[in-house]
Amino acid sequence: NISFHNYTADAFKKAGVWQEIKKEILPLTGSITKLPFYPPIYASFKNIKLDYFSARRELLLEALVHKAAEYPNVKFVFNTALLHVNKMEKTILLQQVNSGKIKTVKTDIVIGADGVHSTVRAFLQQGQHTKHIQNQVGWEYKQIFFPEDRIHALPLRFDRAYSSTRKQAIFVALPNKDRTFNGMLALPKSQGFDLL
């Protein structure tokens, strides 16, 4: 799940996908934060006129991919591994995962948006001096799904986001339009899920 405010909604409108995703999002009135030794804190967004939404991440990504696929110069290729980027010849070498077939593709622009362990970044930095710092948080997380029949046993409302923090743990839960919740529990790797 993901939560977002007005400015992200504006970006979806500019991208031309707002009407498609609007039916999939859930408006939220605020959030509840639980800290140790304190009663829950409710933060309302109505007084500051800030819209707040919750949505399933995959539904938003699906809408964006479908919209991007409408452009003739955009092509999506799945089940494919990047083997090499040649900056001088402006080519990329791809391998089809299932068949093992390799092909070279000519390209003018390569954008590395493949995350913290970016394959693209490593290729683009080859042969040139770079100075950067890459830090990774030593935490890991697990997603937890709460079906509708379990929500009744918990004091949760479908118009609010929830978070609970401790020194060595963070839990966040967001409601879905189908009256379920998706949660995320984050723990430091040193005291993480292997020890539970």
N, C-alpha and C positions, 0 to 999 in steps of 0.2 A: 504493500500500500504506500501511498504518498499523500501528503497534505500540501495544500498550496493556497495562496492568497490572490488578491485582485491582479497584481502585476503578472502572475503566471497565467491567469485567465485571459488577460489582455494579449499575451504572447500566443495562446491557443487561438484567439480570435484572429490575430494577424496571420497565423499559419493557415487559417481557413478550416479548422477542425472543431471549432467550438460547438456548433450545432450538433455535430455527431457525438461529441463526448459529454455534452450537457446532460443527456439522459442517463449517463452512467455515473455521474458524480453525486455526492451527498453533501448538502450544505451543513456546516457546523456552526454552532452559536459560540463556541469557545473551547477551552481546554481545562482539564483537571490535573494538577500536579500534586503528587504525594511525596513529602519529604519525611525523614525520620523525626519522630517526636513532635510533629505538628499536624493539625487537622488538614484535610485536603484543601488546596488553594484553587479557587475557580477564577479563571481569566476570561472575561467576556470580550468579544470583538465587536459587539453591537454598538457600544458607546463610542468607539473610535471609527465607526463606519468602515470596518475592514472585513471584506468577505473572506470566508474561510471554508475550504472544501476538503473532502476526503474522496479518494478514488483508487481503484485497483490500477497499479502501475502498468500491467500488461494491456489493459484496455486503452490507456492513453498512448502507449507505444504503438499499438496496432493502428490506431487512428492516424498517427503521424506517419507511419510507414505507408499506409494506403494513400495518404495525400502526396507523399514524396514520390510514390510510384507513378503518379499521374504525369510527372514531368518527363519528357522524352530523353533528357540527358542523365536521368537517374536510373541505375540498375542495381537491384539487390541480388546478391549471390550468397546462398547459404551452404552449409556443409563444406566449406572451403577454408583451407589454411593458407596464411601468408608465409611464403618461404623466404622471400628476399625483396628488398627495395633497392633499385639501382638509381641513385640520384643523378648520375651523369647522363645515362641514356633515357631517363624518365620512364622507367618500366617497373612493373611489379611482377613477381613470380608467384603464381597461385597453384595450389594442389587440391584437386577434388578429393575429399576425404574417403568417400565410398569406393571410387574406382581407382584412385591413385594417380589419375591423369594430371599432368603438369602443363600449364600454359603461361605464356608471357603476355602481359597486357600493357599497352602504351597508355600513359596517363600524364596529364599536365600538373595535377595537384594531388598530393597525398595528405590526408588529414588523419592524425593519430588520435582516435577517440576510443581506444580499446583498453582504458583503465590503468590501474596502478602498475600492473606488470606488462606494460605496453610493448608489444613486439615492434610496432611501427617506430616508436621513439628510439629504440636501440639501433635500428637501421639508419634513421635520419641523423643520429649523432656520430655515426662512424666516419672517421677521417676528418673530423673538425673538433676544434677546442670548444668544450662546453663547460660552463660552471653552474651547477645547480645542486640543490639539496633535496633529497627525496626521503621523507619521513613516513613511516607507517605506524599507525596506532596498534599497540600490542593487544588488541581486543578481537574477539570473534563473536558472531551472533547466530541465533537460531530463530526461525520464524515459527510462530505458534498460531494455529487456526482455532477460533472459537465458534462452533456451530450455533445456530439460533437457539436450540434447546438448552444449551449450557449458559447462555447469556442471562436467562431468567434467574439463575442462582447467584448471579453477580450484580452488584449495584451499578450497572453501566447504562448510560443513555446513548441513544443513537445520534444525538446531535452534538456530541462532545468527543474530543480526543483525550487520551489518558496517558500520563507518564508517571513513573515512580523511580526515584533515584536513590542509590546508596553509594557509599564510597567505592565498592567493588562490583556494582551491578547497575544496569539501566534497563527498565522495561517500558515499552511504548505500545499503545494499542489504538488502532483507528477503526471506526465502524465502516461497514459496507452497506450498499443500498439494499442488499438482500437480507438485511438484519442479522448479519454475522459480524465478527470482528477478526482482524488480523493483528497479531502482536509480534513484537520483536524483543527478544531477551539478549542483551549484550553483556559479556563477562570478559575480564582480562584473561589472556591465554594461560598465564601462570596459575590461575585459579578457575579455569574454564570448565567446559562441558565434559572433558575426559575424567574429571574428578567427581562429577555428580553421580 
